[in-house]
């Protein structure tokens, strides 16, 4: 009775070479799985690094890109910047047009030791008529400082029609210690302003600037001091050299 059962049990057991082949296949499968996992982790790492680099690049470029976008569209009350051709097209005062009053406002960042104020309270004009205004800035620090101005128009929906032809805000401004300058802004209101239903009852606009510090120019003073030291040093050296030659 045991012999047939033993034969059947032995028949169900795989031959030795099958067991070795099964172990080898299992090892190859494990190695292949580990290799696939390593490649997948590498792809995820590369993807993550690319996302980080792209995000940093976008953050770095977002400020100038946003500024260009706002200048182009007038978004958020940002005024538009006109090229010469566009300025020539807009400079056509509307006869009998509604008179607009533009009030000027000025602010300075706490980190910038400047005084900054408009030279006039307001101007009145009709759309298509150019206007020139001035702001006065004074550097109250004992060293040169560079600043840049941001700007907008209120109400915000009027920004797309407020076009600057020339403005100090287009570039950084450097003021020496105690220096005072008058900064001009030449602008025009697009005649299309009168066709905007949202601005039908709006005749008062506010042009506002906010100055921020971009850098302290302390190196210039240090360079001047170094030049003075050099001037004082060379004569002594020449005397010593002459004395040595005379000896």
C-alpha positions as CSV (number, residue, x, y, z in Angstrom):
1,X,0.0,0.0,0.0
2,X,2.9,2.4,0.7
3,X,4.8,1.7,-2.5
4,X,2.2,3.3,-4.8
5,X,1.7,6.3,-2.6
6,X,5.5,6.8,-2.3
7,X,5.8,6.6,-6.1
8,X,3.1,9.1,-6.6
9,X,4.7,11.6,-4.1
10,X,8.1,11.2,-5.8
11,X,6.4,11.8,-9.1
12,X,4.9,15.1,-7.9
13,X,8.3,16.4,-6.7
14,X,10.2,18.2,-9.5
15,X,13.5,16.9,-10.6
16,X,16.6,18.6,-9.1
17,X,17.6,20.4,-12.3
18,X,14.1,22.0,-12.3
19,X,14.5,23.3,-8.8
20,X,17.8,24.9,-9.8
21,X,16.2,26.4,-12.8
22,X,13.4,27.8,-10.7
23,X,15.8,29.4,-8.2
24,X,17.8,30.9,-11.1
25,X,14.6,32.4,-12.7
26,X,13.6,33.8,-9.4
27,X,17.0,35.5,-8.9
28,X,16.8,36.9,-12.4
29,X,13.3,38.2,-11.8
30,X,14.4,39.9,-8.6
31,X,17.4,41.5,-10.3
32,X,15.2,42.7,-13.1
33,X,12.7,44.2,-10.7
34,X,15.5,45.9,-8.8
35,X,16.9,47.3,-12.0
36,X,13.5,48.6,-13.1
37,X,13.0,50.2,-9.7
38,X,16.4,51.9,-10.0
39,X,15.6,53.2,-13.4
40,X,12.2,54.4,-12.3
41,X,13.7,56.2,-9.2
42,X,16.3,57.9,-11.5
43,X,13.5,59.1,-13.8
44,X,11.6,60.5,-10.9
45,X,14.7,62.2,-9.5
46,X,15.4,63.8,-12.9
47,X,11.8,64.9,-13.2
48,X,11.9,66.5,-9.7
49,X,15.1,68.3,-10.5
50,X,13.7,69.7,-13.7
51,X,10.6,70.9,-11.9
52,X,12.8,72.7,-9.3
53,X,15.0,74.3,-11.9
54,X,12.0,75.4,-13.9
55,X,10.3,76.8,-10.9
56,X,13.3,78.8,-9.9
57,X,13.7,80.1,-13.4
58,X,10.0,81.1,-13.5
59,X,10.3,82.9,-10.2
60,X,13.3,84.8,-11.4
61,X,11.7,85.8,-14.6
62,X,8.2,86.4,-13.2
63,X,8.9,90.0,-12.1
64,X,10.2,91.4,-15.4
65,X,7.7,89.4,-17.4
66,X,4.8,90.6,-15.2
67,X,6.0,94.2,-15.6
68,X,6.2,93.8,-19.4
69,X,2.7,92.2,-19.4
70,X,1.3,95.0,-17.3
71,X,2.9,97.7,-19.4
72,X,1.5,96.1,-22.5
73,X,-2.0,95.6,-21.3
74,X,-2.5,98.1,-18.5
75,X,-3.4,95.3,-16.2
76,X,-3.8,96.3,-12.5
77,X,-3.7,100.0,-13.2
78,X,-0.2,99.8,-14.7
79,X,0.4,102.5,-17.3
80,X,1.3,101.6,-20.9
81,X,4.6,102.6,-22.6
82,X,4.3,104.0,-26.1
83,X,6.8,103.7,-28.9
84,X,7.3,106.7,-31.2
85,X,4.8,105.6,-33.8
86,X,2.1,104.9,-31.2
87,X,2.8,108.2,-29.5
88,X,2.4,110.1,-32.8
89,X,-0.9,108.3,-33.4
90,X,-2.3,109.2,-30.0
91,X,-1.2,112.8,-29.9
92,X,-4.4,114.2,-31.4
93,X,-6.5,116.2,-28.8
94,X,-10.2,115.4,-28.9
95,X,-12.1,118.6,-29.8
96,X,-14.8,119.1,-27.2
97,X,-13.6,116.1,-25.3
98,X,-14.2,115.6,-21.6
99,X,-11.6,117.3,-19.4
100,X,-9.7,114.9,-17.2
101,X,-7.9,115.8,-14.0
102,X,-4.7,113.8,-13.2
103,X,-3.5,114.0,-9.6
104,X,0.1,113.0,-8.7
105,X,1.1,110.9,-5.7
106,X,4.5,109.7,-4.4
107,X,5.7,107.2,-1.9
108,X,9.2,106.0,-0.8
109,X,10.1,102.6,0.7
110,X,11.3,102.7,4.3
111,X,14.6,101.3,3.2
112,X,15.3,104.2,0.9
113,X,16.6,107.4,2.5
114,X,15.1,109.7,-0.1
115,X,12.6,112.4,-0.1
116,X,10.3,112.2,-3.1
117,X,7.3,114.4,-4.0
118,X,5.5,115.7,-7.1
119,X,6.4,119.2,-8.2
120,X,2.7,119.9,-9.0
121,X,-0.5,118.7,-7.4
122,X,-2.4,118.0,-10.7
123,X,-2.8,118.8,-14.4
124,X,-6.0,119.0,-16.5
125,X,-6.1,117.8,-20.1
126,X,-8.4,116.2,-22.7
127,X,-7.7,112.8,-24.2
128,X,-5.1,113.0,-26.9
129,X,-3.4,116.0,-25.3
130,X,0.2,115.5,-24.0
131,X,1.1,116.6,-20.5
132,X,4.5,117.1,-18.8
133,X,4.9,116.7,-15.1
134,X,7.8,116.6,-12.7
135,X,8.7,114.8,-9.5
136,X,11.5,116.0,-7.2
137,X,13.8,113.5,-5.5
138,X,16.5,114.1,-2.9
139,X,19.1,111.7,-1.5
140,X,19.4,112.5,2.2
141,X,22.1,109.8,2.8
142,X,25.8,110.5,2.9
143,X,26.6,108.1,0.0
144,X,25.2,107.5,-3.4
145,X,22.1,105.2,-3.7
146,X,20.4,103.7,-6.7
147,X,16.6,103.4,-6.8
148,X,13.8,102.4,-9.1
149,X,10.2,103.4,-9.2
150,X,7.1,101.3,-9.7
151,X,3.9,103.0,-10.8
152,X,0.1,102.6,-11.4
153,X,-3.0,104.6,-12.1
154,X,-6.2,104.7,-10.2
155,X,-8.9,103.6,-11.0
156,X,-7.2,100.5,-12.3
157,X,-9.3,100.2,-15.5
158,X,-7.9,103.5,-16.7
159,X,-4.4,102.2,-16.7
160,X,-4.7,100.7,-20.3
161,X,-5.5,104.2,-21.6
162,X,-2.7,106.1,-19.7
163,X,0.3,106.0,-22.0
164,X,3.7,107.2,-21.0
165,X,5.9,108.6,-23.7
166,X,8.9,109.4,-21.5
167,X,9.4,108.7,-17.8
168,X,12.1,108.5,-15.2
169,X,10.5,105.2,-14.1
170,X,11.8,103.4,-17.2
171,X,15.3,103.1,-15.7
172,X,17.0,103.0,-12.4
173,X,18.0,106.3,-10.9
174,X,21.3,107.0,-9.1
175,X,21.6,110.0,-6.8
176,X,24.8,111.0,-5.1
177,X,25.0,112.0,-1.5
178,X,22.7,115.0,-0.9
179,X,21.9,115.3,-4.6
180,X,18.5,116.7,-5.7
181,X,17.0,116.1,-9.1
182,X,13.8,116.9,-11.0
183,X,12.4,113.8,-12.8
184,X,10.1,114.3,-15.7
185,X,7.2,112.2,-17.0
186,X,5.6,112.9,-20.4
187,X,2.2,111.2,-20.9
188,X,-1.0,111.2,-22.9
189,X,-4.4,109.7,-22.3
190,X,-5.6,107.5,-25.2
191,X,-8.7,109.1,-26.9
192,X,-10.3,105.6,-26.7
193,X,-10.7,106.4,-23.0
194,X,-13.9,108.3,-23.9
195,X,-15.4,105.2,-25.6
196,X,-15.1,102.9,-22.5
197,X,-18.5,102.6,-20.8
198,X,-16.9,101.7,-17.5
199,X,-15.1,105.1,-17.5
200,X,-18.0,107.2,-18.7
201,X,-18.4,108.9,-15.3
202,X,-14.7,108.9,-14.3
203,X,-12.9,112.2,-14.8
204,X,-10.4,112.1,-12.0
205,X,-7.2,109.9,-12.3
206,X,-4.3,109.4,-9.9
207,X,-0.8,108.7,-11.1
208,X,1.2,107.1,-8.2
209,X,4.9,106.3,-7.9
210,X,6.7,104.2,-5.3
211,X,10.5,104.3,-5.1
212,X,12.5,101.3,-3.9
213,X,16.2,101.0,-3.2
214,X,18.1,98.7,-5.6
215,X,21.6,99.2,-4.2
216,X,24.1,101.3,-2.1
217,X,27.1,102.7,-4.1
218,X,29.5,102.5,-1.2
219,X,32.3,101.2,-3.4
220,X,32.7,104.6,-5.1
221,X,33.7,106.2,-1.8
222,X,36.1,103.4,-1.1
223,X,37.7,103.8,-4.5
224,X,38.2,107.5,-3.9
225,X,39.8,106.8,-0.5
226,X,42.2,104.3,-2.1
227,X,43.1,106.8,-4.8
228,X,44.0,109.4,-2.0
229,X,46.1,106.8,-0.2
230,X,48.0,106.1,-3.4
231,X,48.7,109.7,-4.0
232,X,50.2,110.1,-0.6
233,X,52.2,106.9,-0.7
234,X,54.0,107.4,-4.0
235,X,56.0,110.6,-3.2
236,X,57.5,108.9,-0.1
237,X,58.5,105.9,-2.2
238,X,60.1,108.1,-4.8
239,X,62.1,110.0,-2.2
240,X,63.4,106.7,-0.7
241,X,64.3,105.5,-4.2
242,X,66.1,108.8,-5.0
243,X,68.0,108.6,-1.7
244,X,69.0,105.0,-2.4
245,X,70.2,106.0,-5.9
246,X,72.1,109.0,-4.5
247,X,73.8,106.8,-2.0
